[in-house]
């Protein structure tokens, strides 16, 4: 594993094999609508094999604080439905560019 600086922008890409959009929506409802402190961007959508979630955080510390603040999410994952995973990849963000994120983009 690569040693990471604590104040570097942090991204986490997770693939939930076998997850449906309905299962993601149930899990999202457990997490709530309010963006947690330190979250820059959250994007989720279908893949050929399930759901991919991409989160960008101000730092790994911000992500870890979120994990401690919202302990209900692991049990929410079980309630959302059975699926394998998640498979995940972490990375330090070298460059991030774009407008402020919008919430809940309409389908299509």
HELIX and SHEET records of a PDB file:
HELIX    1   1 UNK A   21  UNK A   31  1                                  11    
HELIX    2   2 UNK A   60  UNK A   69  1                                  10    
HELIX    3   3 UNK A   72  UNK A   80  1                                   9    
SHEET    1   A 4 UNK A  39  UNK A  47  0                                        
SHEET    2   A 4 UNK A  50  UNK A  57 -1                                        
SHEET    3   A 4 UNK A  10  UNK A  17 -1                                        
SHEET    4   A 4 UNK A  84  UNK A  92 -1                                        
END                                                                             
